[in-house]
Amino acid sequence: MTDLVLVSDDGPVRTIRMNRPDKKNALTLPMYEAMADAIESAHREANLRCLLIAGAPTVFCAGNDIGDFLMMAGGGALGEPIVRFLHALARCDRPLVAAVQGNAVGVGTTMLMHCDHVVAGSTARFATPFVGLGLVPEAASSLIAPRLMGHARAFALLVMGRPLNAEEAKAAGLVNTVVAPEAVEDEAMKAARDIAALPPEAVRASRRLMRGSPDEIVARIDEEAEAFKARLKSAEARAAFEAFMARKK
């Protein structure tokens, strides 16, 4: 397991922490693998009752690592570790809590749509710039976001690329609680422990009834992945990536 993802168990709560702050927690393929491992293995640990996804004090996740993204663009495919991680989120049978400080970009935002409780710092910012790069939304966000926040808000976020601040994300249903940035981790852990203290089978059954079959979510993840693959090969995406790299120079 890469040291860019730190996994620790504290009683009934497993914390999965993205640990690449120097790169704003941009996710590499090995990081996706490590996070998928941590989620998938949780169901084999009877004492684990809740998973907490966290980032760094200044940034939650900047999305996909640009180097891996350019490699995928050249190959015209969404990396298998990414799809595995998204499937793991969709099929996770433990409640998911997220602690968000700073920016959550791309998959940093869409992964939150699979979480049951999200705590955000007051300075957090949520953005999904997929379409601006000639791509399409992922992580089943094209299905979950309209259900969560309505079509108009979902369109503004996913297609128009308009970011949300913490209070806007709360109003949209993406975030449960907004606190001072320094209080995010404690508040998220408190929520995770509150969930873990509930009767676990009742929690699991209730969550499944609320979320419905994971097969629908997985099917949309796969449909989006195919569309993403096609878009990576498009002239629009090539032009967008060339313009992005030119701005970075």
N, C-alpha and C positions, 0 to 999 in steps of 0.2 A: 504494500500500500504506500502510495506517495506521501511524503511529508508535507505536500501542498494541501492535503486534506487531513485534518486531525479529528480522530474519532475517539470519544471518551464516554464511558458509562458511569453514571452516578446514581446508584440505586435503580429506580425504574425508568430513568430518562437517559437516552443516548443523545449526545451532542455531536453533530456533524458540522465541522467548521472549515470553511474555505480559507486557506492560509497562504495566500499569495498577494499580500497587500501592496508589494512594490509594483505589481502589475494590475492593481485595482481588482484583484480576485477574478481576472479574466480566466475562464475555464479552459484548460487543456484537455486533450483526450484522456490522458491518465487520471486527471482529476475527476472526469465523468465516471471513469471505471471505479475509482475509489469510493465515490459517493453512491454509486449503484450497489457496490459490495456492502456498504454500511447499511443501506436500506433493506436490501434483499435478505441479509443475514439476521436482521432483527426478529423476523418471524420465528426463528429457531430458538430464540432466547425468551423463555416464558416470563422471566422477571421484567423484561423491557415492555413498558406500557405506553411510551410516548417518545417521539423523535423530535429533536430541536435542531433546525438548520440555522447556522449563524455565519457571519462574515467577520470583518475586521471593524475596529472602532470607527474608522473613517469611510469605509466602503463595504457594501454588501456583496455585489457582484457586477462587474462591467460587461457581462455577457461572454461570448465566445472569444477565445484567444485569436487575435487577428492572423497570426501565422498559420494556425490550424485552419482558420476560415479560408485563407487564400489557397491552402493545399486542397481543401475540399472543393473550392471553386474550380481549381485546375482539374480535379478528378471528376467533378460533376456529381458528387454524392454527399449525403449527410452522414458523418462518421458513425459507425456502428456503436461505439461507446456512448454517443449522445442519445441515440434511440434507446439503448438499453437503460440509461438513466431515466429517460422520460417514461418508459414502460414501468420501471421500478416505482416511480412516483405514483403512477396511475393504479398500480396493483398493491401498493403498500397497505397492509391491514392494521397498522398502528397509526394513531392520530399524529398529525404533523403540525408542529409549531415553528414559526420563523421569527427571528430577531433581526430586524433590518435597520442598519445605520448607514447613512450616506446614500450613494447612488445604487439603484437596482436597474440594470439595463438589459434589454433583450431577454434571454432566458433567466436573468436575475429577477425579472418581473414575472415572466410566465410561469416559473416554477411555483410562485406564491399562490397561483390559482388552484394548486393541488393541496395547499395547506388548509388546516382547519382553524387555525388561530394565528394571526399575524400581528406582531408588535412592531411599530415603526417609530424611529426617532423623529422629532419635529422637523429636522432638516433633511429627512429622506426624500428622494426623488425617484420616480418610476417612469421608465421610457422604453418603448419598443420600436426601434428604427428599422424594422425589417423591410417595409415597402420602399422606404427611401433608398435602400440598397438594392432594389430590384427583386426582392425576395418576398416570401409570404410568412405569416405568423406560424409558430410551432408550439409544441408542448400541449396540443389540443386547445390552445387559447382561442382559436377560431370558433370552437364549440362552447367552451366554458365562459369566456368573457361576456358574450351577449347574454347568457343566462344570469351571470353574476351582476352585471351592471347595466343591462339593457343595450340595445343595438347602437343607439346614438353615441353613448360614452365609449362602447367597445370600438366603434368605427374610428372615433377621434384618436383613441389610444393606439390601436393596432394598424390602422391604415394611414391616417393622417400623421401619425407619429407625434401627437401632442402629448407632452409629459404631464404627469400628475404630481403635485406635491403631497405631503403626508395627509393633510386634512382632506384634500380632494380624493385621495385614494381611500380614505376612510368613508367618505360620503358615497363613493362608488361601490363599496362593499369589498374592496380588496384588502383592506386593513381593518383590524378590530379595535386596536388601541394605539393612540399616539401619546408618547411621553418624551421627556427630555432625552437627548441622545445618550447621556451617561446612565440613564435608568433603563435602557432598552433590554440589556441582557438579564438584569434581575427580574424585570417584569415578565419577560418571556419565560424564564425558568419557573417563576411562580405559576404562570398559566400551565406550563407543562406538568408541574407537580400536582396542581389541582386536577388536571385531567387524569393523571396517573393514579390519583387516590380514589377515583370512581371505580365501580365494579367493571372490570375489564371486558367481560363478555357482553354486558349490556352496552358499553361504549361501542364495541366493535359492531354489534348488531344494529345499533342506532345509526352509526356512521354509514354502514352499508345501505341502509334504507334511504338515508338522506342523499347519498352520492349516486346510488343506482349501480348498475353493473359496470365494472371496470372495462369490460369488453368494448363498450361503446367509446370510451375515452381512448383506449388503445387503438381502436380502428381509426379514429380521427387523427391520432398521432402518426399512424402509418400513412394515412392519406395526405396529411400535410408534408410528411417526409418525401413522398413521391413528387409533390408539387414543388417542394424546396429544391429537390434534385434537378427538376426541369428548369427552374428559375436560375440555378447556379450556372447553367450552360447558356443562358440568354444574353443577348447583346446588351440589354438594359443593366443586368447585374455586372457584366464586365466593365461597362462604362462607369457604373457607380463605384465599383471597387478601385478602378484606376483613378477616379477623382478623389476618392477617400485617401488613397496612398499618396497622391500628389500633395494633398493638404497636410499630411503627416511629415513630409520632407522639410 
